[in-house]
Amino acid sequence: MFSYVDANIKQWLDQHGLLVTVNRQGETVGTDDRSALVSILGPVPLPRIISGQQVTLEWYPFVRRTELGDVLDAANLVREGQPNALQELLHSSMSVNSVFALPGFRSAETPLVRIHSCCLTGDIFGSQRCDCGPQLQGAFEQMVADGAGAVIYMSGHEGRGIGLWAKAITYLLQDQGQDTYQANKSLNLPEDSRDFTDAAVVLRYLLAGEPVRLLSNNPDKRRHLEQGGQTVSEIVPLVVGVNEYNIRYLRAKKDKGHQLPESL
C-alpha cells in the first residue's frame, strides 16, 4: 500500500505518529510484525459545514494489510474449485475505509458512532430509493448536537457488498417486483456480504477500549463490533429519509431484523 511513498515521507509520517499499524486487538505494532492487520493514517484535518456550523473533522483513512501468503492461499483455493475465495480478500484489501471524527472524539465518554456502508446512489447522487443519504447526513447532525462522535465509512460495502454495477441491475429487478435481498440472490450474489470487524479494530485503537453508542438500526453491526472486541453500551436508532420510493426497501430490511418502527 505504501510502496509508492518516498521513504523520507514515510519516515516523517512515522516520526509524527501519522501512520500506524495495529493488530486485531487495536494495539500498535511494528510494520513487520506478523500480527499486523490494519494501517491507519491521520488525523488529516477536514473542514466542512454541519448543521450550519463550521467543523473541522479528523479524518483517519485505514486499510487492511495483505501479505503475499494470503494472496497465494486464496489463489490456491480458486484452483481447487472455490471461485469465491478471492471475494473477501479483494473487498478487505482494495478498499480504503475512513473514520470522520469530531474534535475530541478520542477522549469522549461513550461517543456516538455510525458505521456507514458506502452508497454512491444515496450518499452522492441523492437517490431516494434507500435511506442511506439521509442517514449519513443525520448521523453527522446528531453527533454535532451530542458534542462527540464519528462516522466510520466503509467504502467497499456498495449494495451490501456486491458493488455498484451489480447494484444497478438489482434496481431493475426490484422494479419488476423483487425486494432488495431477493434481487441480490437472483444474481447469485450474497444477500449481505459486509464485514465490520475492521471498524471494530480501528475503534479499539482510537478509543483504547472505551465503549460507544452505536447509531444504527441494524443489529448485525453491533454483533460484528462486539465480536471484534469493541464494547457497545447502547443502540441509538436512526430512522430518517422515509419516502414513497424506499418504503418497500425499508420493509424488507425490517423483515430481516432491522429495528424499524411498526408504522412502516
Secondary structure, DSSP 8 states (H G I E B T S, - for coil): --TTS-HHHHHHHHHTT-EEEE-TTS-EE-TT-TT--EEEE--EEEEEEETTEEEEEEEEEEEE---HHHHHHHHHHHHTT-TTHHHHHHHHHS--EEEEE-TTGGG-SS-EEEEEE--IIIIIS--SSSSHHHHHHHHHHHHHHHT-EEEEEETT-HHHHT-HHHHHHHHHHHHTT--HHHHHHHTT--S-----HHHHHHHHHHHTT--EEEE-S-HHHHHHHHHTT--EEEEE-------TTTHHHHHHHHHTT----TT-
